[in-house]
Amino acid sequence: MNVSVEYLGEKKFKANTIKSSYILDCKEITPVEYFATGIIGCTGIDLVMMAENDGYVVSNYKVSAEVERTTSVPMKFSSMHIIYDFEGSFDSVKAKRYILASLESYCTTVNSIRDSVKINYSIIHNGQTIANKVSIASGGGTELEDGFGGACCS
């Protein structure tokens, strides 16, 4: 992967990738906010792609995050609570599996920060909370929720 950023003046930058380019306007959105949205965008895309690969449609989907940062420079992320809220005709066990597959294996951005940031998640599937502030296996988490109440890992 090759990326670049060119300064345009007035706190604006042109970000370039192999496929496209876009403007970073730091007066509107800071690079830290882009970073956080990139993290939840990555894991959000995973859910949609896995469901589609299984023949399902995800609708009314929103993924958000509550991020806490340290108070001293460089003000790193200390914790992130990712909240998934979506509808789909698949059951809640499959919904949890999609999310965990992303968080524990597939999402590059989450897996790039998980060793230094405490990450937990909540899932609202078809209007019902099926997971609430569950920690991932690493990143300060101690519990691995496999969707079977721990049956496969006991």
C-alpha positions in Angstrom: 0.0 0.0 0.0 1.2 3.5 -0.9 -0.5 6.6 0.4 0.5 10.3 0.4 -0.7 13.6 1.7 -0.1 17.0 0.1 -0.6 20.2 2.0 -3.0 22.6 0.2 -2.9 25.4 2.8 -5.5 26.6 5.3 -5.3 23.3 7.3 -6.4 21.3 4.2 -4.6 18.3 2.8 -5.1 16.2 -0.3 -4.9 12.5 0.6 -3.9 10.2 -2.2 -4.3 6.4 -2.5 -3.7 4.2 -5.5 -7.5 4.2 -6.2 -8.6 7.7 -5.3 -8.0 10.9 -3.5 -9.9 13.1 -1.1 -9.6 16.3 0.9 -8.7 16.2 4.6 -10.1 19.5 6.1 -8.6 19.6 9.6 -10.9 22.5 10.5 -13.9 20.2 10.0 -12.6 16.7 10.9 -9.3 16.0 12.6 -6.9 13.2 11.5 -7.7 11.4 14.9 -11.4 11.5 14.0 -10.6 10.1 10.5 -8.6 7.4 12.2 -11.4 6.4 14.6 -14.0 6.4 11.7 -11.6 4.3 9.7 -11.5 1.7 12.5 -15.2 1.4 12.8 -15.7 1.6 9.0 -13.4 -1.4 8.6 -15.2 -3.6 11.1 -18.6 -2.3 9.8 -17.8 -3.3 6.2 -16.8 -6.8 7.4 -20.2 -7.4 8.8 -22.0 -6.4 5.6 -19.6 -8.4 3.4 -19.8 -11.6 5.6 -23.6 -11.4 5.7 -23.8 -10.8 1.9 -21.5 -13.8 1.3 -24.0 -15.9 3.2 -26.9 -14.6 1.1 -28.2 -12.1 3.7 -29.0 -8.4 3.5 -28.1 -6.1 6.4 -30.3 -3.1 6.7 -30.8 0.0 9.0 -27.1 -0.4 9.8 -25.1 2.0 12.0 -21.8 1.4 13.7 -20.5 4.0 16.2 -17.8 4.2 18.8 -17.2 5.9 22.1 -13.4 6.5 22.3 -11.5 7.6 25.4 -8.0 9.0 25.0 -5.2 9.5 27.5 -4.8 13.1 28.8 -1.1 13.4 28.2 0.6 13.8 24.8 0.4 12.0 22.4 -3.2 11.5 23.7 -3.4 7.9 22.5 -6.6 5.9 22.4 -7.0 4.1 25.8 -10.4 2.5 25.2 -13.0 2.0 22.4 -16.5 0.8 22.8 -17.9 -0.1 19.3 -21.7 -0.3 19.0 -23.3 -2.2 16.1 -26.9 -1.6 15.5 -28.5 -3.4 12.5 -31.2 -5.6 11.1 -30.9 -8.8 9.2 -32.9 -12.0 8.7 -30.1 -14.1 10.3 -30.2 -15.2 13.9 -28.4 -13.6 16.8 -25.7 -16.3 17.0 -24.7 -15.6 13.4 -24.8 -11.9 14.1 -22.3 -12.3 17.0 -20.1 -14.6 14.8 -19.9 -12.0 12.1 -18.9 -9.3 14.6 -16.4 -11.5 16.4 -14.8 -12.7 13.1 -14.2 -9.1 12.2 -12.9 -8.0 15.7 -10.8 -11.0 16.4 -9.5 -11.9 12.9 -10.3 -9.9 9.8 -10.5 -6.1 10.5 -7.0 -4.8 9.9 -7.5 -1.5 11.8 -9.0 -3.0 14.9 -6.2 -5.6 15.0 -3.6 -2.9 14.5 -4.6 -1.2 17.8 -6.0 -4.1 19.9 -2.8 -4.8 21.8 -2.7 -1.2 23.2 -6.4 -0.2 23.4 -9.1 -1.8 25.5 -11.8 -2.7 23.0 -15.3 -3.8 23.8 -18.5 -4.0 21.8 -22.2 -4.0 22.0 -24.6 -5.5 19.4 -28.2 -4.5 18.8 -29.6 -6.9 16.3 -33.2 -6.5 15.1 -33.9 -4.0 17.9 -32.7 -6.4 20.6 -29.4 -6.0 22.6 -27.6 -9.3 22.2 -24.2 -8.2 23.6 -23.5 -5.3 25.9 -20.0 -4.0 26.5 -18.3 -7.3 25.9 -14.5 -7.2 25.8 -12.6 -8.7 22.9 -10.0 -11.4 23.7 -7.0 -9.0 23.6 -6.6 -5.3 23.9 -7.2 -5.3 27.7 -10.1 -7.7 27.3 -10.3 -10.9 29.3 -13.4 -12.6 28.0 -14.0 -14.2 24.6 -17.7 -14.5 23.7 -18.1 -17.2 21.0 -21.9 -17.0 20.7 -22.3 -20.4 22.4 -21.9 -19.2 26.0 -18.3 -20.5 26.1 -19.3 -24.1 25.1 -16.8 -24.4 22.3 -13.9 -23.0 24.4 -14.5 -24.7 27.8 
